[in-house]
Amino acid sequence: MTKTLSDLGLNVSRETLGKLERFASLFQKWARAINLVAPSTKESLWERHIADSAQIFKLAPESKHWIDLGSGGGFPGVITAILLSDQGDGWVDLVESNHKKAGFLRVALNETGARAAVHPIRIEEAQKKLVNCDAISARALADLDQLLVFAAPWAERNPSLRCYFHKGRDYLGEIDKARGRWHFDLVIHQSAIEADSVILELANIRRIGQPASGAE
Ligand SMILES: C[S@@+](CC[C@H](N)C(=O)[O-])C[C@H]1O[C@@H](n2cnc3c(N)ncnc32)[C@H](O)[C@@H]1O
């Protein structure tokens, strides 16, 4: 059965639903041209990508400024931005180094009025350019250890930063590996969409051997 946003406990306005529908049809139109993985049906686009992305917004409704790393075709960052617009505030910075995908993201933001900006740069550059945020998201980008390397500069600048990473069935191995180099508090949320997937919520991230923020 296809999971909808209301199955996730997310009740959005008619206007926001319209923006999500607009985004879905743009995504389907552009997918082949810019080499995005196009879901085989409209239902699977809604469940496997839109509802899957919306889960993180549900986990962190108080986060107002997000950075989405490796946004690709807009998951989860554009969905977060559209859902934030339902609340009338908040912002998402989308970091995507592929210029064709960044071009699509720009069109999608223009046509949906989502509260976000596209940065067609590498994450390593964004670490210097984008100074602060409350939360970081990433899906299908890298293993957990590499995601922590990406997130570390923002965690250093904001001790209350939280990260939300979608992960598939190998997540326990990734956590083990990352624990060898990093301290972090972790909550594992079972995905409401995929039986063997999770969303990892991390806080208090610091490299082993590095003093906690504020420590002498
Ligand atoms: C597999 S796709 C996932 C896209 C999207 N997050 C999703 O779940 O559908 C990974 C994306 O990250 C981008 N990417 C990979 N490494 C990057 C880097 N160092 N800086 C910026 N973007 C990067 C790629 O161009 C690609 O679009």
The ligand as an SDF file (V2000), in Angstrom:
LIG
                    3D

 27 29  0  0  0  0  0  0  0  0999 V2000
   23.1010    9.4720   -5.2960 C   0  0  0  0  0  0  0  0  0  0  0  0
   22.7220   11.1440   -5.4250 S   0  0  0  0  0  0  0  0  0  0  0  0
   21.4750   11.3510   -4.1740 C   0  0  0  0  0  0  0  0  0  0  0  0
   20.6120   12.5310   -4.4520 C   0  0  0  0  0  0  0  0  0  0  0  0
   19.4780   12.7810   -3.4390 C   0  0  0  0  0  0  0  0  0  0  0  0
   19.9950   13.1300   -2.1310 N   0  0  0  0  0  0  0  0  0  0  0  0
   18.5400   11.6000   -3.3500 C   0  0  0  0  0  0  0  0  0  0  0  0
   18.4670   10.9800   -2.2990 O   0  0  0  0  0  0  0  0  0  0  0  0
   17.8450   11.3080   -4.3480 O   0  0  0  0  0  0  0  0  0  0  0  0
   24.1190   12.0030   -4.6780 C   0  0  0  0  0  0  0  0  0  0  0  0
   24.2320   13.4500   -5.1340 C   0  0  0  0  0  0  0  0  0  0  0  0
   25.2730   14.0760   -4.3870 O   0  0  0  0  0  0  0  0  0  0  0  0
   26.0180   14.9130   -5.2520 C   0  0  0  0  0  0  0  0  0  0  0  0
   27.3750   14.9930   -4.6610 N   0  0  0  0  0  0  0  0  0  0  0  0
   28.2280   13.9590   -4.4360 C   0  0  0  0  0  0  0  0  0  0  0  0
   29.3590   14.4020   -3.8500 N   0  0  0  0  0  0  0  0  0  0  0  0
   29.2250   15.7590   -3.7160 C   0  0  0  0  0  0  0  0  0  0  0  0
   30.0630   16.7970   -3.1820 C   0  0  0  0  0  0  0  0  0  0  0  0
   31.2700   16.5260   -2.6560 N   0  0  0  0  0  0  0  0  0  0  0  0
   29.5950   18.0550   -3.2020 N   0  0  0  0  0  0  0  0  0  0  0  0
   28.3570   18.3380   -3.7050 C   0  0  0  0  0  0  0  0  0  0  0  0
   27.5210   17.4080   -4.2220 N   0  0  0  0  0  0  0  0  0  0  0  0
   27.9480   16.1310   -4.2320 C   0  0  0  0  0  0  0  0  0  0  0  0
   25.9840   14.2120   -6.6080 C   0  0  0  0  0  0  0  0  0  0  0  0
   26.1670   15.1120   -7.6710 O   0  0  0  0  0  0  0  0  0  0  0  0
   24.5910   13.5950   -6.6070 C   0  0  0  0  0  0  0  0  0  0  0  0
   23.6460   14.4300   -7.2200 O   0  0  0  0  0  0  0  0  0  0  0  0
  1  2  1  0
  2  3  1  0
  2 10  1  0
  3  4  1  0
  4  5  1  0
  5  6  1  0
  5  7  1  0
  7  8  2  0
  7  9  1  0
 10 11  1  0
 11 12  1  0
 11 26  1  0
 12 13  1  0
 13 14  1  0
 13 24  1  0
 14 15  1  0
 14 23  1  0
 15 16  2  0
 16 17  1  0
 17 18  1  0
 17 23  2  0
 18 19  1  0
 18 20  2  0
 20 21  1  0
 21 22  2  0
 22 23  1  0
 24 25  1  0
 24 26  1  0
 26 27  1  0
M  CHG  2   2   1   9  -1
M  END
$$$$
